[in-house]
Every structure is written in C-alpha cells, then in structure tokens.
Amino acid sequence: MSVVVEQPPDAVVTPTSMSLRHVSRHWLVYGLGFVANRLVGFLLLPLYTRYLTLADYGTLQAVEVSCGMIGIVVTIGIARALSRFYYESKTEADRNRVVSTSFVTYGAAALLAVPVLLYASDVLSSVLLGARGQGFLFRISFLSVLVGAFTDIGMMYLRLVKKPLVFISITISRLACLIILNIVFIVRLGMGIEGILYSSLAVACIYSSGITASILWKTGLRFSAALSRQLVAYSFPIIPSQLGNTIVKQSDKYFVLYFMSIADMGIYSLSLKIGNAIHTLLTVPFNLAYIPRRFEIMKRDDAAQTYNRIFTYYIFLSGYIALTLSILIPELLQLLVTPQFLRAKDIVPLVALSMVIFGTHYHFDFGILYSKKTKYLSYIGIFCAAVQIGLNFLLIGSYGFFGAVWSSIISIALQAFLLYEISRRYYPIPYEFSRVFKYFLAAGAFYGISTQVKTPALFLSIMLKLIILALFPVALLLLGIVTKSEREHLRNIYAVRVRPLFSGKVVPRTP
C-alpha cells in the first residue's frame, strides 16, 4: 500500500517559485520538442561529413546563412508581434483576430518578396560562390524560409494557447520526416547539397500548409487592416535588431570565406553548429516557454525578483552545458566526424562561451520591450553589427578562426551591455552579477583542469572528464555560489520528490 508524503513545513510555495516551476515545466516540454527537431543537424553530421566534402559543407552553410538573414527581413518579426498583442486582447474573438491578421499580414509580405528573392539568387551565387550556375540552391532555400515562416507563426500560437503536447508532436514528426527525406535524397539518390535543401522545402510545405489551415479553421479569417498596421509598426523596428543579431552571429562566416577558403568555411561552420548547442539545447526552448510568459509575470508585485531568479538559473544551466561541451568536444568529434573535420575542436569552446553571453540578450531586453521602445533594439543591433564587421575585417585576416570567434564574443558582450543599460532605465531588475561572475571563474578553472587530461584511450578520457563535470556542482556548493536557501530547497526537492521514488511512496503534486 502506497503512502502519501506531505511536504515539509519549510517547502513554501511562493508566487516566484510557482512562476519558476511553470517556466521550467514548459521549458522541458517545449525544449524536448525543439531539441528533437534541432537534433537533425547533429544526427546527420556523420552522414554529411561522409557524403559531403569540406567545400560542399561550406557551400551549404553559405546558402543557408544568406537566406536566413534575408528571411529575417521578409518575415518582419510577425511571430514576436503576435506574442505581444495576443495578451492585450480581452476577448476570444479579438485574440482570434490577432492570430488571423498575423497570418494574412505575413502572407502578403511573402508574396511581395518572392520575385525579388528569386531574381537575387543568381547574384548571390555569383558573389558568394563565384558561379551563377548555383543560383538554384539559393532559390530552393529562399522558398523554404518563406514557406516555413507560416509554421513559425503557428507554433507561436500553440505556445500562447498552451498546447505543449501538440507542439512537441509536430516538432518530433518534423524531425522524423526530415531525417527520412535526407537519407533518401543524399544516400539513395546521391543528390548532395541539393537533396538537403529539397528535404527542407518539402517538410516546410507539408507542415506550413497543415498548421496554417488548421489554425485558421479554428480562429476564422478575421483580418483587420488597423491591427495589421499595429503589428507591422511594432515588429518593423525589431527587424534591424534581429538582422543585427544575425550579422553579429553570422557575418564572420563571410569573412572566413573571403580571407580563407570555402573548405575553411566548412570547418568553421561545423564548429559553430556544435558550439551553438547551448542555443539549441537551452536558449531557444527556454525562450519558447519564457518569452510569452514574462508579459504575464510583469503584472505581479514580485516580477523583478522572479526575472532575476530566472536569469541566474538560466546562466547556471547554460554555463554548465557550455562547460560540458567544451570539455568533451575532442572525444565527441572523434565519434561523430571524419578526420578532415577534427580541427573544429579548438574553436568550439569559445563558440560555446559566446552563446552563453548571447543568451543574456533575452533577459536584458525586457525593459525595452516592456516600454515598447523597440527603436532601441534597432539602434543597438545596427551599432553592434557595425562593430562586428569592423572586428571581422581587422582580426580574421591575421588570426583566422580565432579572430572570427573573438570578434563575435566582443560584439555579443557589447550588445548585452547596451541592452542592459537601456532596459534598466525603463524596468530595473536587480541581477546577481557578482554570483554569476564567481560561477564563470569556477567554470573556467574546471575547464583548465580538463585540458590536462591526456590519454590515448578514448573511453578512459571520456570517463575522467565526466568525473570532472560531476564534481563541478559540488564545487559550487562548497564555494557558496549556491545560496543557503537554494541548498535547503534542493534538500526539500530530494526529500519530497526523489527519495520517495526509491521507497515506493506516492508524492502529491503541488498545485
């Protein structure tokens, strides 16, 4: 007979802890779906590195990055505008109008962009790849971006109406479909880069049409010209910011291509793909749950305290993922890729650090979004993009890959600082910077220790590094970086949630 275990008296449920629990629960659900979808890139790495040359991989990245940057302008940030205006609507009919107007507004923008992008494809091919004959690669990728944006709007809607199971079902099925099509087109049909791009286009068409039709069937087609103008007015200033963020993250690839070679572009792109695991595994799925939620949290009295606590725990999690990736990357590359790609191991740790810093942007920009002063996002994005380009020009020619990564780290850190300084004027949040700094010092020390592990046996090397990673949380406790109240809370979680699992007792769910 099972026994019900009551919570200890000190396990107090506060509004802040409930918000943290809500964000954590939805982050796990959305994160699982997003990570599963993004795992395509990692699961297919052995396939890509065996069926594509370094030059092929570099070409693929040049096409995808270019189309992604232009896609930011075309999609006009409608998904983000939807999340902002949806909660301002008081009735279900008004919310449905926001959703359908978002779809129609984006659809009109996409139709206007199609002829321009198709024409620009040959030009981009000539400038970036040195041959107009590969313009069809850009055309396929442009169409994937344009069509896929309908899915992005639909997935934002699912998050707003809190349908995590539908969300994760869609993302996992997309993953399976994309993997199958890649294997068929690359291995079976031998289509190389073209097969990869056609796989993405086919999946975008299937899911965008299905999601858009099902949502509009539910909400109805209720277009409002006035609302459309408001959506565009809100999102349009965000475009330079998003474009600036992308330039900060991606422009270094163009300079690597210019100063080095298309094969080096392949090595560097692989390093970024792996280093961006922090963005893939944590930042994006976290934002899927947190960004729509934080506009609800702001109505509470303890909102600033909640934002601060979420920021600190985000840094702790992202930092630990970055540390894990940085320590294990030499062994992971030996397992995943062919020898020609192994040079990426020296670059990945710095890329991982840059992604941890980049993730702070989504916390530091809240004051700007709260006050609807989105023009500052544009100013900051444009300025930091210019700094990034200047640093790329100065450093990549002399220092190669390392110059590229340090250019990104400097510009990303500058952008985070500017976002924080401006946002705190409109909505001050008491972030725990001293504790975060100590955390980074501890992580750096453990990474330095891991570099001394040198053994010819791959399995033994992995085991030793896993021991180092397991000791890191212990060090945080001993150094006092984890506070007394957090230690008490961890003990309560163990007593109420973990220990009963091993004794066969049933634990009640906290409302």
ChimeraX attribute file (.defattr): number of C-alpha atoms within 10 A of each C-alpha:
attribute: neighborCount
match mode: 1-to-1
recipient: residues
	/A:1	6
	/A:2	9
	/A:3	11
	/A:4	11
	/A:5	14
	/A:6	11
	/A:7	17
	/A:8	10
	/A:9	7
	/A:10	9
	/A:11	14
	/A:12	11
	/A:13	10
	/A:14	10
	/A:15	15
	/A:16	20
	/A:17	14
	/A:18	14
	/A:19	20
	/A:20	17
	/A:21	12
	/A:22	14
	/A:23	21
	/A:24	17
	/A:25	13
	/A:26	22
	/A:27	23
	/A:28	17
	/A:29	19
	/A:30	25
	/A:31	24
	/A:32	18
	/A:33	25
	/A:34	25
	/A:35	22
	/A:36	20
	/A:37	21
	/A:38	17
	/A:39	17
	/A:40	16
	/A:41	16
	/A:42	14
	/A:43	13
	/A:44	15
	/A:45	18
	/A:46	16
	/A:47	17
	/A:48	23
	/A:49	20
	/A:50	12
	/A:51	16
	/A:52	17
	/A:53	16
	/A:54	22
	/A:55	16
	/A:56	19
	/A:57	23
	/A:58	24
	/A:59	22
	/A:60	23
	/A:61	20
	/A:62	25
	/A:63	25
	/A:64	16
	/A:65	19
	/A:66	18
	/A:67	23
	/A:68	20
	/A:69	19
	/A:70	15
	/A:71	23
	/A:72	20
	/A:73	17
	/A:74	22
	/A:75	25
	/A:76	25
	/A:77	23
	/A:78	28
	/A:79	24
	/A:80	18
	/A:81	21
	/A:82	25
	/A:83	21
	/A:84	20
	/A:85	17
	/A:86	21
	/A:87	16
	/A:88	12
	/A:89	14
	/A:90	9
	/A:91	11
	/A:92	11
	/A:93	13
	/A:94	15
	/A:95	18
	/A:96	21
	/A:97	22
	/A:98	26
	/A:99	27
	/A:100	23
	/A:101	24
	/A:102	24
	/A:103	24
	/A:104	17
	/A:105	21
	/A:106	22
	/A:107	17
	/A:108	10
	/A:109	15
	/A:110	21
	/A:111	12
	/A:112	11
	/A:113	17
	/A:114	16
	/A:115	10
	/A:116	10
	/A:117	20
	/A:118	17
	/A:119	12
	/A:120	14
	/A:121	23
	/A:122	19
	/A:123	18
	/A:124	21
	/A:125	21
	/A:126	14
	/A:127	10
	/A:128	17
	/A:129	18
	/A:130	11
	/A:131	13
	/A:132	15
	/A:133	12
	/A:134	19
	/A:135	20
	/A:136	15
	/A:137	20
	/A:138	25
	/A:139	20
	/A:140	20
	/A:141	25
	/A:142	26
	/A:143	22
	/A:144	23
	/A:145	23
	/A:146	27
	/A:147	21
	/A:148	22
	/A:149	24
	/A:150	27
	/A:151	22
	/A:152	18
	/A:153	25
	/A:154	25
	/A:155	23
	/A:156	20
	/A:157	19
	/A:158	16
	/A:159	21
	/A:160	19
	/A:161	9
	/A:162	13
	/A:163	14
	/A:164	20
	/A:165	13
	/A:166	13
	/A:167	20
	/A:168	21
	/A:169	12
	/A:170	17
	/A:171	22
	/A:172	18
	/A:173	15
	/A:174	21
	/A:175	21
	/A:176	13
	/A:177	15
	/A:178	21
	/A:179	20
	/A:180	12
	/A:181	19
	/A:182	25
	/A:183	17
	/A:184	16
	/A:185	19
	/A:186	20
	/A:187	15
	/A:188	10
	/A:189	11
	/A:190	13
	/A:191	16
	/A:192	19
	/A:193	20
	/A:194	17
	/A:195	19
	/A:196	21
	/A:197	24
	/A:198	20
	/A:199	22
	/A:200	22
	/A:201	21
	/A:202	16
	/A:203	18
	/A:204	23
	/A:205	17
	/A:206	14
	/A:207	20
	/A:208	20
	/A:209	14
	/A:210	14
	/A:211	18
	/A:212	18
	/A:213	13
	/A:214	13
	/A:215	18
	/A:216	17
	/A:217	11
	/A:218	10
	/A:219	17
	/A:220	15
	/A:221	16
	/A:222	15
	/A:223	18
	/A:224	16
	/A:225	10
	/A:226	9
	/A:227	16
	/A:228	21
	/A:229	13
	/A:230	14
	/A:231	24
	/A:232	18
	/A:233	14
	/A:234	24
	/A:235	22
	/A:236	20
	/A:237	19
	/A:238	27
	/A:239	23
	/A:240	23
	/A:241	24
	/A:242	20
	/A:243	22
	/A:244	26
	/A:245	26
	/A:246	17
	/A:247	24
	/A:248	27
	/A:249	24
	/A:250	22
	/A:251	21
	/A:252	25
	/A:253	26
	/A:254	19
	/A:255	21
	/A:256	25
	/A:257	20
	/A:258	15
	/A:259	15
	/A:260	15
	/A:261	14
	/A:262	24
	/A:263	19
	/A:264	22
	/A:265	28
	/A:266	28
	/A:267	22
	/A:268	27
	/A:269	22
	/A:270	27
	/A:271	24
	/A:272	23
	/A:273	17
	/A:274	26
	/A:275	26
	/A:276	21
	/A:277	23
	/A:278	26
	/A:279	23
	/A:280	21
	/A:281	19
	/A:282	24
	/A:283	25
	/A:284	20
	/A:285	21
	/A:286	24
	/A:287	20
	/A:288	22
	/A:289	24
	/A:290	25
	/A:291	20
	/A:292	19
	/A:293	19
	/A:294	19
	/A:295	18
	/A:296	13
	/A:297	18
	/A:298	16
	/A:299	9
	/A:300	12
	/A:301	11
	/A:302	13
	/A:303	19
	/A:304	18
	/A:305	14
	/A:306	21
	/A:307	22
	/A:308	17
	/A:309	17
	/A:310	21
	/A:311	20
	/A:312	16
	/A:313	13
	/A:314	19
	/A:315	19
	/A:316	19
	/A:317	16
	/A:318	23
	/A:319	22
	/A:320	20
	/A:321	19
	/A:322	26
	/A:323	24
	/A:324	20
	/A:325	19
	/A:326	24
	/A:327	26
	/A:328	19
	/A:329	22
	/A:330	19
	/A:331	16
	/A:332	16
	/A:333	18
	/A:334	14
	/A:335	11
	/A:336	17
	/A:337	17
	/A:338	14
	/A:339	10
	/A:340	11
	/A:341	21
	/A:342	19
	/A:343	16
	/A:344	22
	/A:345	22
	/A:346	15
	/A:347	22
	/A:348	27
	/A:349	24
	/A:350	19
	/A:351	27
	/A:352	28
	/A:353	21
	/A:354	26
	/A:355	25
	/A:356	26
	/A:357	19
	/A:358	23
	/A:359	23
	/A:360	22
	/A:361	19
	/A:362	17
	/A:363	22
	/A:364	26
	/A:365	22
	/A:366	25
	/A:367	22
	/A:368	21
	/A:369	20
	/A:370	16
	/A:371	12
	/A:372	13
	/A:373	16
	/A:374	21
	/A:375	19
	/A:376	20
	/A:377	25
	/A:378	21
	/A:379	17
	/A:380	21
	/A:381	26
	/A:382	20
	/A:383	16
	/A:384	26
	/A:385	26
	/A:386	16
	/A:387	20
	/A:388	29
	/A:389	19
	/A:390	12
	/A:391	19
	/A:392	27
	/A:393	19
	/A:394	14
	/A:395	18
	/A:396	23
	/A:397	16
	/A:398	13
	/A:399	13
	/A:400	17
	/A:401	25
	/A:402	17
	/A:403	19
	/A:404	28
	/A:405	25
	/A:406	20
	/A:407	25
	/A:408	30
	/A:409	23
	/A:410	17
	/A:411	24
	/A:412	26
	/A:413	17
	/A:414	18
	/A:415	27
	/A:416	21
	/A:417	15
	/A:418	19
	/A:419	24
	/A:420	22
	/A:421	15
	/A:422	20
	/A:423	23
	/A:424	16
	/A:425	12
	/A:426	16
	/A:427	18
	/A:428	15
	/A:429	20
	/A:430	11
	/A:431	17
	/A:432	12
	/A:433	11
	/A:434	9
	/A:435	14
	/A:436	18
	/A:437	12
	/A:438	15
	/A:439	20
	/A:440	17
	/A:441	11
	/A:442	17
	/A:443	23
	/A:444	13
	/A:445	11
	/A:446	19
	/A:447	20
	/A:448	12
	/A:449	13
	/A:450	21
	/A:451	12
	/A:452	8
	/A:453	14
	/A:454	11
	/A:455	11
	/A:456	8
	/A:457	8
	/A:458	14
	/A:459	10
	/A:460	13
	/A:461	17
	/A:462	19
	/A:463	11
	/A:464	15
	/A:465	21
	/A:466	15
	/A:467	11
	/A:468	17
	/A:469	20
	/A:470	12
	/A:471	12
	/A:472	18
	/A:473	16
	/A:474	11
	/A:475	16
	/A:476	16
	/A:477	14
	/A:478	10
	/A:479	13
	/A:480	12
	/A:481	18
	/A:482	17
	/A:483	13
	/A:484	11
	/A:485	9
	/A:486	12
	/A:487	13
	/A:488	13
	/A:489	15
	/A:490	12
	/A:491	14
	/A:492	18
	/A:493	14
	/A:494	13
	/A:495	15
	/A:496	20
	/A:497	18
	/A:498	13
	/A:499	13
	/A:500	16
	/A:501	13
	/A:502	8
	/A:503	10
	/A:504	11
	/A:505	16
	/A:506	16
	/A:507	18
	/A:508	12
	/A:509	7
	/A:510	7
	/A:511	5
